[in-house]
Amino acid sequence: MKELSHRTDCLTGDTMVILRNRAKELDRMTSGMIHMEVGEPDFDTPVNIREKAKEMLDRGYTHYTPQTGIPELKEVIADYIEESRGFRPDEKQILVTSGAKGVMFSSIMTIIEQGDEVLVSDPAYPPYLTILRYVGAKIVPFPLRGENFSPSLEEINEKITSKTKMIVVNSPNNPCGSVLEKDKVKGIAQICEDSGLYLLSDEIYCRLIYEGEHYTPCSDGCDERSILLDGFSKAYAMTGWRLGFGVGPKEVIKRMGLIMGNAVTCVPAFTQWAGVEAFKGPQDEAKKMVAGFKERRNLIVKRLNSIGGVDCPTPKGAFYVFPDFSSFGMKSFDLASKLLEEKKVATLAGSSFGEQGEGHLRLSYATSMENIEGGVNRIKDFLAGVPESGQRGRT
């Protein structure tokens, strides 16, 4: 048998995947696991959205759709972008994808060639790193520092070379839950304009902000260099529906559509009509989810900071906390593994998200108040047997 292609080597061995798979394995073997590793709302998709999908199925909307998305969904996406971002994209600037990862993958495949340099925050959502490695790009990390996990515009500028082609930003951020300040957003947009760089702005959590406002760095209206990534998974608890969208320059979107068309053909019609209903229908349930997440955030931050040696900043968005456990002198993967095996609490190692994440764990509070209380209690019990080293990892 001939060997497999080496292109996928960079997709294997991800510690995030290892921990998730082990948590699922233990779930099958035992009971009582508390899951705090999954970036998925535990709420149900709002009833009106589900009913719309059922209606369209009953009406026979089960056939192929246009490769880039149905016109009706593109229209409401344009309305949404105009209302939330201040510019209205043309229909040809919009691509409907199978989940927001479709935007992530197809935009990088369209723009980045082997040897190109791409600036990505550290910590960052791991699929960005694996996809960039897959296409042969050089990843140039810029650190997120301080209480607010904020980037330095000066550091970003210093890392730009003649080979730099793109900057990737994510606000609200996964894993930190941090939200980019207005001056940083404007600064990054200006850097991209001055240096002629593409900007990929992941704004999938933009509806989940608890203090302050969301600002998009796509100041060019996604007409020249910016690609905006958004979707329905987080704000409407539609993770399993696999419905996302991208907004960008027409030629970029056209080529992204060719990639998605060859990969998945199209997004199912009834799923897209559910997206129309999500944006046009009642927003009460979505607002309740945000209020629920904020309440949970307040609880988990308070409980984690009550543990001696743990430092947990208060995130302003998404549904993750990224507490610092470095005072206990354990590698984050080791700590996450021991919590999983010994206390049946599933978390993710901060090192999965980049070098700056070492010493941290990512905990999702997209779970019940009861699970938050129980999970933090188990973490506290485990740490009671681990002496503090006195060293801190966060700068």
C-alpha positions in Angstrom: 0.0 0.0 0.0 1.4 3.4 -1.0 1.7 6.0 1.7 -0.9 8.7 2.4 -0.5 12.3 1.4 1.6 14.4 3.9 -0.7 17.4 3.4 -2.9 16.3 6.3 0.0 15.7 8.7 -0.5 19.2 10.2 -4.2 18.3 11.0 -3.3 15.4 13.3 -2.1 15.4 16.9 -3.9 18.6 17.9 -4.1 18.5 21.8 -7.5 20.2 21.6 -8.8 17.2 19.6 -7.0 14.7 21.9 -8.7 16.1 25.0 -12.1 16.3 23.4 -11.9 12.7 22.1 -10.7 11.4 25.5 -13.6 13.2 27.2 -16.1 11.5 24.8 -14.4 8.2 25.4 -14.7 8.6 29.2 -18.3 9.6 28.7 -19.0 6.2 27.2 -17.2 4.4 30.0 -18.5 6.3 33.1 -21.0 8.8 34.2 -20.8 12.2 35.9 -18.6 14.0 33.4 -18.8 17.8 33.5 -18.2 19.2 30.1 -16.6 22.7 30.1 -14.5 22.1 26.9 -17.2 22.5 24.2 -17.8 25.9 22.5 -21.5 25.2 21.9 -24.5 26.9 23.4 -26.5 24.4 25.6 -29.7 26.2 24.6 -32.1 24.8 21.9 -32.4 26.5 18.6 -35.4 28.9 19.0 -38.7 27.3 18.1 -39.6 29.7 15.3 -36.3 28.8 13.5 -37.0 25.1 13.8 -40.6 25.5 12.7 -39.4 27.4 9.6 -37.1 24.6 8.6 -39.8 22.0 9.1 -42.2 24.1 6.9 -39.6 24.3 4.1 -38.9 20.6 4.3 -42.7 19.9 4.0 -42.8 22.2 1.0 -40.1 20.2 -0.8 -37.2 22.5 -0.3 -34.8 19.6 -0.5 -33.0 20.2 -3.8 -29.8 22.0 -4.9 -29.4 25.7 -4.2 -27.2 28.3 -5.8 -23.6 27.7 -5.0 -23.1 31.0 -3.1 -26.4 31.0 -1.3 -30.1 31.7 -2.0 -31.0 35.3 -2.8 -33.4 35.6 0.1 -30.8 34.8 2.7 -28.2 37.1 1.0 -30.8 39.9 1.2 -31.3 39.5 5.0 -27.5 39.2 5.5 -27.0 42.5 3.6 -29.7 44.0 5.9 -27.9 42.7 9.0 -24.5 43.9 7.9 -25.9 47.3 7.1 -27.5 47.6 10.5 -24.7 46.2 12.5 -21.5 47.2 10.6 -22.6 50.4 8.8 -22.2 49.3 5.2 -24.3 47.4 2.8 -22.6 44.7 0.8 -23.6 43.8 -2.8 -25.1 40.3 -3.3 -21.9 39.3 -5.1 -19.9 40.1 -2.0 -21.7 37.5 0.1 -21.0 33.8 0.3 -23.2 31.4 2.3 -21.2 28.5 3.6 -21.5 25.2 5.5 -20.6 26.7 8.9 -18.3 29.7 9.5 -15.4 27.3 9.0 -16.3 27.3 5.3 -15.4 31.0 5.2 -12.2 30.4 7.2 -11.0 27.6 4.9 -12.1 29.0 1.6 -10.7 32.5 2.2 -7.3 31.2 3.2 -7.2 28.8 0.3 -8.2 31.6 -2.1 -5.6 34.2 -0.9 -2.7 32.4 0.7 0.1 30.6 -1.2 3.0 28.6 0.1 5.6 30.8 1.8 3.2 33.7 2.4 3.4 35.1 5.9 0.1 35.5 7.9 -0.1 37.4 11.2 -2.4 35.6 13.7 -3.1 36.5 17.4 -1.6 34.3 20.1 -3.7 32.8 21.6 -5.9 31.9 18.6 -8.6 29.5 17.6 -6.5 26.4 16.5 -8.1 25.7 13.1 -6.6 28.9 11.8 -3.2 27.6 12.6 -3.8 24.2 11.1 -5.4 25.5 7.9 -2.5 27.9 7.4 0.0 25.1 7.9 -1.9 23.0 5.4 -1.5 25.7 2.7 2.2 26.1 3.5 2.0 29.6 5.0 4.4 30.9 7.6 2.4 31.8 10.8 3.6 34.9 12.5 2.0 35.3 15.9 1.3 38.6 17.7 0.7 38.2 21.4 -2.4 39.2 23.3 -1.3 40.7 26.6 -2.5 42.0 29.9 -5.8 41.8 31.7 -7.8 42.5 28.5 -5.7 40.1 26.3 -5.1 43.0 23.9 -2.6 43.3 21.0 0.0 45.9 20.5 -0.3 47.8 17.3 3.5 48.5 17.4 4.2 44.8 17.7 2.0 44.0 14.8 3.7 46.7 12.7 7.1 45.4 13.6 6.2 41.9 12.4 5.2 42.9 8.9 7.6 42.0 6.1 7.5 42.0 2.3 6.1 38.4 2.5 3.2 39.3 4.8 -0.1 38.9 3.0 -2.8 38.8 5.6 -3.7 39.6 9.2 -6.3 37.4 11.0 -8.2 39.0 13.9 -11.0 37.5 16.1 -13.2 39.7 18.3 -14.8 38.7 20.6 -11.9 36.3 20.9 -11.8 32.5 21.2 -10.3 31.4 23.7 -9.9 34.6 25.7 -13.4 36.2 25.4 -11.7 39.6 25.0 -13.1 42.3 22.8 -10.9 44.6 20.7 -11.1 48.2 21.7 -12.1 50.8 19.0 -8.6 52.3 18.7 -7.1 48.8 18.1 -9.7 48.0 15.5 -9.0 51.2 13.7 -5.3 50.7 14.0 -5.3 47.2 12.5 -7.5 48.3 9.7 -5.1 51.2 9.0 -2.1 48.8 9.1 -3.7 46.6 6.5 -4.5 49.6 4.2 -1.0 51.1 4.5 0.7 47.8 3.8 -1.7 46.5 1.2 -2.7 43.4 3.3 -5.8 41.3 3.3 -7.7 41.3 6.6 -9.7 38.3 7.8 -12.0 39.4 10.6 -13.7 36.6 12.6 -16.7 38.1 14.2 -18.7 34.9 14.9 -19.3 36.0 18.5 -20.2 39.6 17.8 -23.8 39.1 19.1 -22.4 37.8 22.5 -21.0 41.0 24.1 -21.8 41.8 27.7 -20.0 45.2 28.1 -19.1 47.8 25.5 -19.7 47.6 21.7 -18.5 45.5 18.8 -16.4 47.3 16.2 -15.5 45.7 12.9 -12.1 46.4 11.3 -13.6 46.0 7.9 -13.5 49.8 7.3 -13.3 49.3 3.5 -16.8 47.8 3.4 -15.3 44.4 2.4 -14.9 45.8 -1.1 -11.1 45.9 -1.3 -9.1 43.8 1.2 -11.4 42.7 4.1 -13.2 39.4 4.6 -15.7 39.3 7.3 -16.6 35.9 8.9 -19.9 35.5 10.7 -22.7 32.9 11.1 -25.6 31.6 13.1 -24.1 29.0 15.3 -23.3 31.0 18.5 -26.0 33.7 18.6 -28.9 31.4 17.7 -27.7 28.0 19.1 -27.5 26.6 15.6 -24.1 24.8 15.7 -25.5 21.6 14.2 -27.2 23.5 11.3 -23.8 24.3 9.8 -24.7 27.8 8.5 -22.2 30.6 8.1 -21.4 33.4 5.8 -18.6 35.5 4.5 -18.5 39.1 3.1 -15.6 40.2 1.0 -14.4 41.6 -2.3 -16.3 40.3 -5.2 -13.4 38.4 -6.9 -12.4 36.9 -3.6 -15.9 35.8 -2.8 -16.3 34.4 -6.4 -13.2 32.2 -5.9 -14.2 31.2 -2.4 -17.5 30.1 -3.9 -15.7 27.9 -6.4 -13.8 26.2 -3.6 -17.0 25.6 -1.5 -18.9 24.5 -4.6 -16.3 21.8 -5.3 -16.1 20.8 -1.7 -19.8 20.7 -0.6 -21.8 21.8 -3.7 -24.2 24.0 -1.7 -25.8 24.6 1.7 -29.2 22.9 2.1 -32.2 25.0 1.2 -34.2 24.4 4.4 -31.1 25.3 6.5 -30.8 28.6 4.6 -34.5 29.4 5.1 -34.0 28.8 8.8 -31.2 31.4 8.6 -33.7 33.9 7.0 -36.1 33.3 9.9 -33.3 33.7 12.4 -32.5 37.2 11.2 -36.1 38.3 10.4 -38.0 36.6 13.1 -38.4 37.4 16.9 -35.2 38.0 18.7 -36.5 37.3 22.2 -34.9 33.9 22.6 -31.5 35.1 21.3 -31.6 37.9 23.8 -32.4 35.6 26.7 -29.4 33.4 25.7 -27.1 36.5 26.0 -28.5 37.4 29.4 -28.1 33.8 30.5 -24.5 33.7 29.3 -23.7 36.9 31.2 -25.1 35.5 34.4 -23.0 32.4 34.0 -19.9 34.4 33.2 -20.3 36.4 36.4 -20.6 33.2 38.4 -17.6 31.3 36.9 -15.3 34.3 37.2 -16.2 34.9 40.8 -15.9 31.2 41.7 -12.5 30.7 39.9 -11.0 33.9 41.5 -12.0 32.5 44.9 -9.4 29.7 44.4 -6.0 30.7 45.7 -3.4 30.9 43.0 -6.0 31.2 40.1 -6.3 34.5 38.2 -9.4 34.7 35.9 -9.9 38.0 34.0 -13.5 38.9 33.2 -14.2 38.4 29.5 -16.4 40.9 27.8 -17.7 38.6 25.1 -18.1 35.0 23.7 -18.7 32.3 26.4 -15.2 31.4 27.5 -12.9 32.2 30.4 -9.2 31.8 30.1 -7.9 31.6 33.7 -4.2 31.5 34.5 -3.1 28.5 36.5 0.6 29.0 36.0 1.3 29.5 39.7 0.8 25.8 40.2 3.8 25.0 38.0 2.0 22.5 35.7 1.9 22.5 31.9 -1.6 23.3 30.8 -2.1 20.0 28.9 -1.0 18.0 31.9 -3.4 20.0 34.1 -6.3 19.5 31.7 -5.5 15.8 31.4 -5.4 15.3 35.2 -8.7 17.2 35.7 -10.3 15.0 33.0 -9.0 11.7 34.3 -9.1 12.3 38.1 -12.0 14.7 38.5 -14.1 14.1 35.4 -14.0 17.8 34.4 -13.4 18.4 30.7 -11.4 21.5 29.8 -9.0 22.6 27.1 -5.3 23.3 27.5 -4.3 26.9 26.9 -1.3 25.6 24.9 -3.6 24.3 22.2 -4.2 28.0 21.3 -0.6 29.1 21.1 2.5 29.7 23.2 0.9 32.6 25.0 -1.8 30.2 26.2 0.6 28.0 28.3 -0.4 28.0 31.9 -4.0 28.7 31.1 -7.1 26.6 30.6 -10.1 27.4 28.4 -13.4 26.8 30.2 -16.7 27.2 28.4 -19.6 28.6 30.4 -22.1 27.5 27.8 -23.4 25.1 30.3 -25.7 25.2 33.3 -25.1 27.1 36.5 -25.1 23.7 38.3 -22.3 22.4 36.1 -20.3 25.6 36.6 -20.6 25.2 40.4 -19.8 21.5 40.2 -16.9 21.9 37.8 -15.2 24.7 39.7 -15.6 22.8 42.9 -13.8 19.8 41.4 -11.0 22.0 40.1 -10.7 23.5 43.5 -10.5 20.1 45.1 -7.8 19.0 42.7 -5.7 22.1 43.1 -5.8 21.8 46.9 -3.3 19.0 46.5 -1.0 20.9 44.2 1.4 23.4 45.8 1.8 26.8 44.3 5.2 27.5 42.6 4.7 31.3 42.8 5.4 31.8 39.1 2.9 33.5 36.9 2.7 33.1 33.1 0.6 36.1 32.0 2.2 39.4 31.0 
